Amino acid sequence: MTAKSDFTPQEWEQVLEGPPSAGIVVITAQRGGTLRETVSMAKAYAEARQHHGQSELLDEIVAAKPEIDHTRYHSPQELKEHSLAHLRDAVALLQAKAEPQELDQYRAFVISLAQRVAEAHRESGRGGDAVSDSERAAISEIEQALGSSVSS
């Protein structure tokens, strides 16, 4: 099993930045609902903590405060590109250091978090759709960054 101790502090920070980066990509994909979407991200972490013991790596990730890159970006596109890069970097680290099952669990958690954030705010003007087209596109980009075709 892979644990936090298998990573340098900088590597661990990269792993921790992945899930909230996915949430940020979804939050910024569509205007409105930012507070609800942010709260839903915290709930995704709390829900994952309830499954404690299934993966030491995931347990340590969700036990930590979500790490968010606080760099100021010049545009939403630049923010998205950097967030997706965080995901790709985290996956690369996990591919090198974690068991394949742990990588799959990480990917599933990130996708679940992104989906939960997207569903947190019903889109007005779209017949009340739970997820907007731009949020669906953001989730697709997150899946590509994760090297995953997992869909919830």
N, C-alpha and C positions, 0 to 999 in steps of 0.2 A: 504494500500500500504506500501511496505517496502522501507526504505530509508537508506542512509549511517549512519544516527544517531541511527539506530537500532543495530549497530555493534560497538564493541570496536575497537580502532585503529588497533590492531593486527589482529582481525577478518576481518576488511575491507581490510587490506593489502593482506590477503589470498584470498579474493574474487577477488581483482584486479589482482593478479598473475595468476589466472586461464586461461583467454584467451591468454595472450602472452606465457604462458607455452605450450599451445596447438600449437601455431605457431612455437615455438622452436622445439617441437617434430617432426613436419613436415619438418622444415628447415634442421634438422640434419639427416633426414631419407634418403636423397639422396644428393650426392655431386653436387655442381654447383648451380648457380642461387641464392646464398645467398642474394645478394643485392636486386635483384628483389623481392624475397620472403619477405624480411624485409619491403620493401616499400609497398608490397601488404597488409601486416599486418596493417600498418598505414592507408592505404586506407579503410580497413574494418572498422576501428574505425571511420573514417571520414564519411563513408556511413551510419553507424549506428547512428551517430549524426544527420543526416538528418531526421531520424524518431523520433525526439525528441517529447516527450509527450505521447508516447504509453506506456511507462513503466518508472516510476520514478527511480526505481532501475537500470535498464539498462542505462537510461540517465546519472545517476551519475557515472556508471562504465565507459562508453565510453567518458565521459567528462574529466576523469582523464588521466594523462599520463600513458601509459601501464607500469605496474610494472613487472620487470623481476628479477628473482633470480640471483644475480651476484656471487653466490658461484662458486668456481672453482671445477670442477668435474674431476675425474681421467680418465673417459672414456665416450664416447657417450652413452653407455648403462646406466651408472650411472646418467647422465644428463636426459635421457629419464625417468628413474624410478622416479627421484625427480620431474620432471615436471608433470608426471601423478599423483603423490601423491598430488601435488598442486591442480590439478583438483578435485581429490577425496575429499580433505579437503574443497575446496570451495563449492562443491555440498553438503557436509554434513552440512556446516553452513547454506546454503540457504534452505535446507530441514527443518532445525530447525527454521529458522527465516522468511523466505519469503513465499509468497502465491504460491501455485502450478503453477499458470500461469506464475509467475515471474521466477520460476525455469526453466520452459519450455522455456521461452524467453532467459534466460541465456544460456541454453544448445544449443538452435538454433543459438545464436550468436557465441558461441565457435566453433560449427561445421562449420558454414558458414565461419568463419575466417580461420579455418584449411583448408577447401576446397579451399578458395581463395589463400592461401599461396601455396598450392600444384599445383595449376593451373598457378602460376606466371612464371614458367620457363619450357618451353617445353623440354622434355627429349630427348637428342641426342642419337642416336643409337637404338631408340625404335620406329622408324618411326614417330618421332615427337609427341608421345603421350603427352597429356596435364598433365597427372598424372602418375607417375611411380608406379610399384607394391609396392615398399617399402613405398611410400607416402600413397597409399591406405591402406596398413597395419597399418601405423601410425594413420591414421584417424579412422580406426576400433578400435585401442587401445584407442584412445581419446574417442570415443563413449562409450566404455566399462567403462572407468574411470568416465564418466559423468553419468553412469547408464542409458544410452539412446540408443535407436535404430534409432534415427533420422538420415536420410541420405539426402544429398543434391544432 
